[in-house]
Amino acid sequence: MRLLWAGVRHRRTPASWTRRTCRAAFLLAGPTVLLGGCGDPSPDPSPSPTPSPDEVIARVNGEPVTASQLERAAAVAGFLGEGQSDDEVLEGLVEEALVAQEAARRGLEVPDDEVEARVAEVVEAVGGEPSLDEQLRAAGLDQDDLRSRLRVVVAGELLQDELFSDVKVTRAQARRFYDQNREAFTEPAAVRLGDIAVRTEAIAESVLVRIEEGQSFESAAGQFSADPELQASRGMLGWVTVASIPEPAREVVEGLRKGEISRPVQVGPLWHLFKVYDRRPQTTVPFDDVAAEIGDELTRRRRSAELADWVEEERQRADVVLMAPSVSPSP
């Protein structure tokens, strides 16, 4: 089964729980895609002759699916790195149509403001509209395609909540998940770190003398750093988890108090002066702070699984006519 939405919901969960994927596509895809990870778009394993844009290539309970719909859905699949064949993409469109039809029959309407809220979350996740537009444009897509995909996502969520409202996760089940995945709710120790990177130890010593004589760390970073990014940020790396700092720099940083600057330390080809602006200890989010979110998320997952089973059964009952020469009916 090729459900592309299957209950996807972008939630504001703790940063340590919600692992960001390498592309904005995580909001356009379903769990099957997300668990598969991100990768470069793969070629269509079974290319077929391209039909005219408005050709009807399938009918689902009498409603048409067009070649243009297939083309856009295939573009989304490519953007997600799925490498689906036309047959697989079309089967996904058939299943989406079944969900849309059932949602309409039950009077479930997707609110425009919910779609726009999801778009805003995508924009924020990828660092702004220009970045989103660039990624979409590279895949031959635009924000209208994004809205269409998110509308499908929300429709699936509405229907699964309607059909399976009795499927709920208890507090005890949420607690068991929390206990089994405690590391996911833990923020590791971190430092707000500054860095001046230069080419030789002698230069690093000279810069350190300048700072000790009164030049600010930030000014020195902008003036002397060999790394253009450190020059531009005036040495500010921001919050960095201690465990992610490579040795021997980690040992040096761990020994610095707030406000202190290190002696020169070599990491790779460059020599560094580090400054610790602030420290944050390792903390674990209390269960009570996330119990509701865990319960909602696990409930969503279970309802999503129920919806997938429902669609599979509905697919067998539905009147589906596949007219594309390259597409054969499912058994």
Secondary structure, DSSP 8 states (H G I E B T S, - for coil): ---S-TT-------TTTS---SSGGGGTS-HHHHHH--------SS------TT-EEEEETTEEEEHHHHHHHHHHHHHTT----HHHHHHHHHHHHHHHHHHHHTT----HHHHHHHHHHHHHHTTSHHHHHHHHHHTT--HHHHHHHHHHHHHHHHHHHHHTTT----HHHHHHHHHHTGGGGEE--EEEEEEEEESSHHHHHHHHHHHHTT--HHHHHHHH-SSHHHHHTTTEEEEEEGGGS-TTHHHHHHT--TT-B---EEETTEEEEEEEEEEE--EE--HHHHHHHHHHHHHHHHHHHHHHHHHHHHHHHS-EEE--TT-----
